[in-house]
Amino acid sequence: MVSKREIGDKKGEFVTLNNIGALYKNLKQYDSAFAIFTKLSEIADEKNAYSAYASSRSNMGVCLNSMNQHYHALQILEPLFKNPRTQTVVDVYPVVVFGLGEAHAGLNNYATALHFLQTALTLNFPGAQIEFTAEIHRLLAEMAEKS
C-alpha cells in the first residue's frame, strides 16, 4: 500500500493523521494523541499552513490538560492565543480560550481561569456548542467548590 506521504498528498496525510489523533483522544489515550498532534504541527509548520498548525497545537493543549500537565498546556496555548491569526481560525480559537481557562483552573489560578472561561462562554464552538458549554460550566462549578 502506498502512503499519502509517498504520493505527496500533504492535505490527505494531515486529515488522516488528524483523524487518528482524534480517535486516540476520544479513547482517552492522550499520550498517543499528543504524539500524533505533535507530528501534525511539524508537518503544518513545514508547509506554512497556519490553520492546520493552530489546530494541531490546540489539540496538543487539550491532551496536556487531560493529562493534568497544565503548565505544559499553557506553554502550547499561550503563543496561539497571542497570535492574531489564531482568532481567524473559527474552530480553533474557542478551543484555545477554553484550554487556557482549563489550564489555569488546574493550576489554581482561579481569577485568570474565570476570565478565560467567561470569555469562552461568549464564543461559538462550531459543531460542539453544547459539549463545550457543559464543560465550561463543570469547570466553573469545580472552581466554586474549591474557593
Accessible surface in RSA format (square Angstrom, percent):
REM  Atomic radii and reference values for relative SASA: ProtOr
REM  Chains: A
REM  Algorithm: Lee & Richards
REM  Probe-radius: 1.40
REM  Slices: 20
REM RES _ NUM      All-atoms   Total-Side   Main-Chain    Non-polar    All polar
REM                ABS   REL    ABS   REL    ABS   REL    ABS   REL    ABS   REL
RES MET A   1   239.17 123.9 150.99  99.9  88.18 209.9 125.47 106.7 113.70 150.6
RES VAL A   2    97.34  64.1  76.74  69.5  20.59  49.6  76.92  66.8  20.42  55.4
RES SER A   3    53.23  45.0  44.38  59.2   8.85  20.4  48.79 103.9   4.44   6.2
RES LYS A   4    87.54  42.7  83.58  51.3   3.96   9.4  43.92  39.5  43.61  46.5
RES ARG A   5   101.09  42.4  89.94  45.8  11.15  26.5  51.19  70.0  49.90  30.2
RES GLU A   6   127.57  73.2  89.29  67.5  38.29  91.2  43.60  84.3  83.97  68.6
RES ILE A   7   117.78  67.0  82.38  61.4  35.40  85.3  90.21  65.0  27.58  74.8
RES GLY A   8    53.61  66.1   0.00   N/A  53.61  66.1  28.26  77.6  25.35  56.8
RES ASP A   9    49.27  34.5  43.12  42.9   6.15  14.6  17.16  40.4  32.11  32.0
RES LYS A  10    58.54  28.6  54.78  33.6   3.76   9.0  43.89  39.5  14.65  15.6
RES LYS A  11   164.32  80.2 155.08  95.2   9.24  22.0 104.01  93.6  60.31  64.2
RES GLY A  12    13.18  16.3   0.00   N/A  13.18  16.3  12.14  33.3   1.04   2.3
RES GLU A  13    17.87  10.3  16.68  12.6   1.19   2.8   9.47  18.3   8.40   6.9
RES PHE A  14    31.32  15.7  31.32  19.4   0.00   0.0  31.32  19.0   0.00   0.0
RES VAL A  15    71.58  47.1  69.82  63.2   1.76   4.2  71.57  62.2   0.02   0.0
RES THR A  16    57.24  40.7  54.12  54.9   3.11   7.4  48.06  64.6   9.18  13.9
RES LEU A  17    32.11  17.9  32.11  23.0   0.00   0.0  32.11  22.6   0.00   0.0
RES ASN A  18    39.09  27.0  39.09  37.8   0.00   0.0   0.46   1.1  38.63  37.3
RES ASN A  19    90.17  62.2  83.53  80.7   6.64  16.0  25.07  60.3  65.10  62.9
RES ILE A  20    66.53  37.9  65.47  48.8   1.06   2.6  66.48  47.9   0.05   0.1
RES GLY A  21     0.00   0.0   0.00   N/A   0.00   0.0   0.00   0.0   0.00   0.0
RES ALA A  22    33.60  30.9  33.60  51.9   0.00   0.0  33.60  47.3   0.00   0.0
RES LEU A  23   101.32  56.4  98.56  70.5   2.76   6.9 100.77  70.8   0.55   1.5
RES TYR A  24    67.86  31.7  67.86  38.6   0.00   0.0  21.34  16.0  46.52  57.3
RES LYS A  25    48.22  23.5  44.72  27.4   3.50   8.3  20.20  18.2  28.02  29.9
RES ASN A  26   113.30  78.1  86.68  83.8  26.63  64.1  26.40  63.5  86.90  84.0
RES LEU A  27   100.55  56.0  79.63  57.0  20.92  52.6  83.37  58.6  17.18  46.2
RES LYS A  28   150.09  73.2 131.60  80.7  18.49  44.0  88.28  79.5  61.81  65.8
RES GLN A  29    86.09  48.1  78.81  57.6   7.28  17.3  31.31  66.6  54.79  41.6
RES TYR A  30    43.32  20.2  40.10  22.8   3.22   8.4  22.35  16.8  20.97  25.8
RES ASP A  31   107.23  75.1  97.42  97.0   9.81  23.2  35.76  84.2  71.48  71.3
RES SER A  32    43.54  36.8  36.17  48.3   7.37  17.0  11.21  23.9  32.33  45.3
RES ALA A  33     0.00   0.0   0.00   0.0   0.00   0.0   0.00   0.0   0.00   0.0
RES PHE A  34    53.76  26.9  53.76  33.3   0.00   0.0  53.76  32.6   0.00   0.0
RES ALA A  35    61.51  56.6  50.26  77.6  11.25  25.6  55.52  78.2   6.00  15.9
RES ILE A  36    33.39  19.0  32.97  24.6   0.42   1.0  33.39  24.0   0.00   0.0
RES PHE A  37     0.78   0.4   0.78   0.5   0.00   0.0   0.78   0.5   0.00   0.0
RES THR A  38    39.16  27.8  39.16  39.7   0.00   0.0  39.16  52.6   0.00   0.0
RES LYS A  39    80.09  39.1  78.52  48.2   1.56   3.7  48.75  43.9  31.34  33.4
RES LEU A  40     0.00   0.0   0.00   0.0   0.00   0.0   0.00   0.0   0.00   0.0
RES SER A  41     4.80   4.1   4.39   5.9   0.41   0.9   0.24   0.5   4.56   6.4
RES GLU A  42    86.35  49.6  81.30  61.5   5.05  12.0  36.49  70.6  49.87  40.7
RES ILE A  43     4.04   2.3   4.04   3.0   0.00   0.0   4.04   2.9   0.00   0.0
RES ALA A  44     2.58   2.4   0.00   0.0   2.58   5.9   2.49   3.5   0.09   0.2
RES ASP A  45    95.37  66.8  82.35  82.0  13.02  30.8   7.02  16.5  88.34  88.1
RES GLU A  46   124.05  71.2  85.88  65.0  38.17  90.9  46.94  90.8  77.11  63.0
RES LYS A  47   111.86  54.6  88.89  54.5  22.97  54.7  39.45  35.5  72.41  77.1
RES ASN A  48   137.09  94.5 111.07 107.3  26.02  62.7  24.90  59.9 112.19 108.4
RES ALA A  49    40.59  37.3  31.46  48.6   9.13  20.8  39.83  56.1   0.76   2.0
RES TYR A  50    32.45  15.2  24.35  13.9   8.10  21.1  26.37  19.8   6.08   7.5
RES SER A  51    66.00  55.8  62.26  83.1   3.74   8.6  34.34  73.1  31.67  44.4
RES ALA A  52    21.47  19.7  16.03  24.7   5.43  12.4  20.37  28.7   1.10   2.9
RES TYR A  53    58.35  27.2  58.35  33.2   0.00   0.0  27.30  20.5  31.05  38.3
RES ALA A  54     0.00   0.0   0.00   0.0   0.00   0.0   0.00   0.0   0.00   0.0
RES SER A  55    25.66  21.7  25.53  34.1   0.13   0.3   9.22  19.6  16.44  23.0
RES SER A  56     0.00   0.0   0.00   0.0   0.00   0.0   0.00   0.0   0.00   0.0
RES ARG A  57    51.02  21.4  51.02  26.0   0.00   0.0   0.04   0.1  50.98  30.9
RES SER A  58     4.05   3.4   4.04   5.4   0.01   0.0   0.00   0.0   4.05   5.7
RES ASN A  59    21.25  14.7  21.25  20.5   0.00   0.0   0.00   0.0  21.25  20.5
RES MET A  60     5.13   2.7   5.13   3.4   0.00   0.0   5.13   4.4   0.00   0.0
RES GLY A  61     0.00   0.0   0.00   N/A   0.00   0.0   0.00   0.0   0.00   0.0
RES VAL A  62    34.79  22.9  34.25  31.0   0.54   1.3  34.48  30.0   0.31   0.8
RES CYS A  63     0.00   0.0   0.00   0.0   0.00   0.0   0.00   0.0   0.00   0.0
RES LEU A  64     8.24   4.6   8.24   5.9   0.00   0.0   8.24   5.8   0.00   0.0
RES ASN A  65     3.49   2.4   0.17   0.2   3.32   8.0   0.11   0.3   3.38   3.3
RES SER A  66    46.53  39.3  17.84  23.8  28.69  66.1  11.28  24.0  35.25  49.4
RES MET A  67    46.17  23.9  23.49  15.5  22.68  54.0  25.68  21.8  20.50  27.2
RES ASN A  68   116.37  80.2  96.14  92.9  20.23  48.7  22.20  53.4  94.17  91.0
RES GLN A  69    73.47  41.1  67.25  49.1   6.22  14.8  23.38  49.8  50.09  38.0
RES HIS A  70    22.99  12.6  20.64  14.3   2.35   6.0  13.84  14.3   9.15  10.6
RES TYR A  71   131.47  61.4 130.02  74.0   1.44   3.8  91.46  68.7  40.01  49.3
RES HIS A  72    90.92  49.7  90.51  62.9   0.40   1.0  52.75  54.4  38.17  44.4
RES ALA A  73     0.00   0.0   0.00   0.0   0.00   0.0   0.00   0.0   0.00   0.0
RES LEU A  74    14.83   8.3  14.83  10.6   0.00   0.0  14.83  10.4   0.00   0.0
RES GLN A  75    91.61  51.2  76.02  55.6  15.59  37.1  34.23  72.9  57.38  43.5
RES ILE A  76    20.23  11.5  19.09  14.2   1.14   2.8  19.09  13.7   1.14   3.1
RES LEU A  77     1.04   0.6   1.04   0.7   0.00   0.0   1.04   0.7   0.00   0.0
RES GLU A  78    61.42  35.3  61.29  46.4   0.13   0.3  10.84  21.0  50.58  41.3
RES PRO A  79    77.51  56.5  66.52  60.6  10.99  39.9  72.02  59.5   5.49  34.1
RES LEU A  80     5.86   3.3   5.30   3.8   0.57   1.4   5.84   4.1   0.02   0.1
RES PHE A  81    61.35  30.7  56.28  34.9   5.07  13.2  56.28  34.1   5.07  14.5
RES LYS A  82   156.86  76.5 128.67  79.0  28.18  67.1  85.74  77.2  71.11  75.7
RES ASN A  83    43.76  30.2  39.02  37.7   4.75  11.4  10.86  26.1  32.91  31.8
RES PRO A  84   104.01  75.8  96.25  87.7   7.76  28.2  99.41  82.1   4.60  28.6
RES ARG A  85   130.74  54.9 128.97  65.7   1.78   4.2  60.03  82.0  70.72  42.9
RES THR A  86     0.00   0.0   0.00   0.0   0.00   0.0   0.00   0.0   0.00   0.0
RES GLN A  87   103.16  57.7  85.91  62.8  17.25  41.1  12.99  27.6  90.17  68.4
RES THR A  88   107.14  76.2  80.27  81.4  26.87  64.0  73.06  98.1  34.09  51.5
RES VAL A  89    14.29   9.4  10.89   9.9   3.41   8.2  14.29  12.4   0.00   0.0
RES VAL A  90   105.74  69.6 100.17  90.7   5.57  13.4 103.18  89.7   2.56   6.9
RES ASP A  91    85.90  60.2  73.62  73.3  12.27  29.0  22.14  52.1  63.75  63.6
RES VAL A  92     3.76   2.5   3.57   3.2   0.19   0.5   3.76   3.3   0.00   0.0
RES TYR A  93    32.43  15.1  32.43  18.4   0.00   0.0  18.33  13.8  14.10  17.4
RES PRO A  94     6.02   4.4   6.02   5.5   0.00   0.0   6.02   5.0   0.00   0.0
RES VAL A  95    22.52  14.8  22.31  20.2   0.21   0.5  22.31  19.4   0.21   0.6
RES VAL A  96     0.00   0.0   0.00   0.0   0.00   0.0   0.00   0.0   0.00   0.0
RES VAL A  97     0.05   0.0   0.05   0.0   0.00   0.0   0.05   0.0   0.00   0.0
RES PHE A  98    12.31   6.2  12.31   7.6   0.00   0.0  12.31   7.5   0.00   0.0
RES GLY A  99     1.22   1.5   0.00   N/A   1.22   1.5   1.22   3.4   0.00   0.0
RES LEU A 100     0.63   0.4   0.63   0.5   0.00   0.0   0.63   0.4   0.00   0.0
RES GLY A 101     0.00   0.0   0.00   N/A   0.00   0.0   0.00   0.0   0.00   0.0
RES GLU A 102    31.41  18.0  30.64  23.2   0.77   1.8   3.09   6.0  28.32  23.1
RES ALA A 103     0.00   0.0   0.00   0.0   0.00   0.0   0.00   0.0   0.00   0.0
RES HIS A 104    19.12  10.5  19.12  13.3   0.00   0.0  16.54  17.0   2.58   3.0
RES ALA A 105     7.10   6.5   5.03   7.8   2.07   4.7   5.41   7.6   1.69   4.5
RES GLY A 106    36.13  44.5   0.00   N/A  36.13  44.5  14.42  39.6  21.71  48.6
RES LEU A 107    66.62  37.1  48.30  34.6  18.32  46.0  51.71  36.3  14.91  40.1
RES ASN A 108    95.10  65.6  77.88  75.3  17.22  41.5  17.58  42.3  77.52  74.9
RES ASN A 109    61.77  42.6  53.64  51.8   8.13  19.6  16.48  39.7  45.30  43.8
RES TYR A 110    51.46  24.0  47.17  26.8   4.28  11.1  44.06  33.1   7.40   9.1
RES ALA A 111    86.88  79.9  68.36 105.5  18.52  42.1  75.16 105.8  11.72  31.0
RES THR A 112    53.96  38.4  48.94  49.6   5.02  12.0  21.85  29.3  32.11  48.5
RES ALA A 113     0.00   0.0   0.00   0.0   0.00   0.0   0.00   0.0   0.00   0.0
RES LEU A 114    73.06  40.7  73.06  52.3   0.00   0.0  73.06  51.3   0.00   0.0
RES HIS A 115   106.43  58.2 101.62  70.6   4.80  12.3  65.72  67.7  40.71  47.4
RES PHE A 116    21.32  10.7  21.32  13.2   0.00   0.0  21.32  12.9   0.00   0.0
RES LEU A 117     0.00   0.0   0.00   0.0   0.00   0.0   0.00   0.0   0.00   0.0
RES GLN A 118    95.75  53.5  92.17  67.4   3.58   8.5  25.69  54.7  70.06  53.1
RES THR A 119    43.51  30.9  38.87  39.4   4.64  11.1  32.61  43.8  10.90  16.5
RES ALA A 120     0.00   0.0   0.00   0.0   0.00   0.0   0.00   0.0   0.00   0.0
RES LEU A 121    60.91  33.9  38.08  27.2  22.83  57.4  39.39  27.7  21.51  57.9
RES THR A 122   111.43  79.3  73.64  74.7  37.79  90.1  73.05  98.1  38.38  58.0
RES LEU A 123    39.78  22.2  34.99  25.0   4.79  12.0  37.36  26.2   2.42   6.5
RES ASN A 124   105.62  72.8  93.10  90.0  12.52  30.2  36.60  88.1  69.03  66.7
RES PHE A 125     3.65   1.8   2.21   1.4   1.44   3.8   3.06   1.9   0.59   1.7
RES PRO A 126    64.82  47.2  38.74  35.3  26.08  94.8  45.29  37.4  19.53 121.4
RES GLY A 127    89.20 110.0   0.00   N/A  89.20 110.0  46.30 127.1  42.90  96.1
RES ALA A 128    26.03  23.9  24.70  38.1   1.33   3.0  25.80  36.3   0.23   0.6
RES GLN A 129    69.37  38.8  65.69  48.0   3.68   8.8  50.14 106.7  19.23  14.6
RES ILE A 130   145.44  82.8 141.00 105.0   4.45  10.7 143.86 103.6   1.58   4.3
RES GLU A 131   112.91  64.8 103.64  78.4   9.28  22.1  61.48 118.9  51.44  42.0
RES PHE A 132    43.41  21.7  42.21  26.1   1.20   3.1  43.41  26.3   0.00   0.0
RES THR A 133    42.65  30.3  42.65  43.2   0.00   0.0  37.28  50.1   5.37   8.1
RES ALA A 134    60.34  55.5  47.69  73.6  12.65  28.8  55.30  77.9   5.04  13.3
RES GLU A 135    57.32  32.9  55.86  42.3   1.46   3.5  20.73  40.1  36.59  29.9
RES ILE A 136     0.45   0.3   0.45   0.3   0.00   0.0   0.45   0.3   0.00   0.0
RES HIS A 137    96.40  52.7  91.74  63.8   4.66  11.9  62.75  64.7  33.65  39.2
RES ARG A 138   100.10  42.0  92.05  46.9   8.05  19.2  69.68  95.2  30.42  18.4
RES LEU A 139    10.88   6.1  10.88   7.8   0.00   0.0  10.88   7.6   0.00   0.0
RES LEU A 140    36.47  20.3  31.17  22.3   5.30  13.3  31.56  22.2   4.91  13.2
RES ALA A 141    54.66  50.3  46.23  71.3   8.43  19.2  53.52  75.4   1.14   3.0
RES GLU A 142    64.01  36.7  62.59  47.4   1.42   3.4  27.35  52.9  36.66  29.9
RES MET A 143    14.41   7.5  13.94   9.2   0.47   1.1  14.26  12.1   0.15   0.2
RES ALA A 144    71.74  66.0  49.32  76.1  22.41  51.0  56.76  79.9  14.97  39.7
RES GLU A 145   151.03  86.7 115.37  87.3  35.66  84.9  48.17  93.2 102.85  84.0
RES LYS A 146   132.97  64.9  95.80  58.8  37.17  88.5  65.21  58.7  67.76  72.2
RES SER A 147   107.21  90.6  45.75  61.1  61.46 141.6  59.52 126.8  47.69  66.8
END  Absolute sums over single chains surface
CHAIN  1 A     8186.1       6866.0       1320.1       4748.0       3438.1
END  Absolute sums over all chains
TOTAL          8186.1       6866.0       1320.1       4748.0       3438.1
